[in-house]
Amino acid sequence: MDTLDAIILGIIQGLTEFLPVSSSGHLELGKAILGDQLVAGESLLFTIVLHFATALSTLVVFRKDVWEILKGLFQFKWNEETQFSLKIVISMLPAALIGLFFEQQLEAFFGGNVQFIGLMLLITAVLLYFADRAKDTEKIVSYNNAFVIGVSQAIAMLPGISRSGATISTSVLLGVDKNKAARFSFLMVVPLILGKIGKNLLSGELNAHSENNMAMIVGFTAAFVSGLAACTWMIRLVKQSKLSYFAIYCLIVGLIAIAYGYWV
């Protein structure tokens, strides 16, 4: 992978991480179109590095929320911040279990299977379509909601299933307020990604002498910068826009991906 390809993929990751259109699906489509020659394991590692960049951009955008949560936690009381943090932990469990016990099986889906990604994008479109018709409320995320949302996040580990789309849609379908759903969706993934990066560091998977290090660095930078812009924009967009627009987009891209995979 050359530097330009890494920058393009980084920008794709940054822009699509916070939109309900599947950043991992777009990354795999981008790799397939650009002729990425990374093996499945390296391909997944590059995806993780880019997700790490957007996780950091999330922390920057939600720095005040994160600071309030940390202050609340260090009060060592059963307060709102402690309860919110526990819900985040509960939401992490399904994806964490899959990451621990089915990592090799998951890597197999990150080999540029364009038709599979197209099919998953169609599923994302359907999910967004039905979520768009759910009534908005002022309900907060409950403990049961947190686990169900976590299951949707675990399913969204498949390329083509939008993580933000799946978690926000699931929250809305459960009756959670859209703004609270978006906030929970963006914050719940941060500890999961940081935990994955920590696991990679401890296991030695992030080899400092890898020949793809430069591509990962420039891809990381591009994803971080574009992620800052996209996250800020998406917060405003959730309040004003409809998920049906993204459903139409996923439907179109999904059909194009299936056609591309069939003809190429």
Buried (B, 14 or more C-beta within 10 A) or exposed (E): BEEEBBBBBBBBBBBBBBBBBBBBBBBBBBBBBBEBEBEBBBBBBBBBBBBBBBBBBBBEBBEEBBEBBEEBBEEEEEEEBBBBBEBBEBBBBBBBEBBEEEBEEBBEBBBBBBBBBBBBBBBBBBBBBEBBEBEEEEBBBEEEBBBBBBBBBBBBBBBBBBBBBBBBBBBBBBBBBBEBBBBBBBBBBBBBBBBBBEBBEEEEBBEEEEEBEEBBBBBBBBBBBBBBBBBBEBBEBBEEEEBBBBBEBBBEBBBBBBEBBEEE
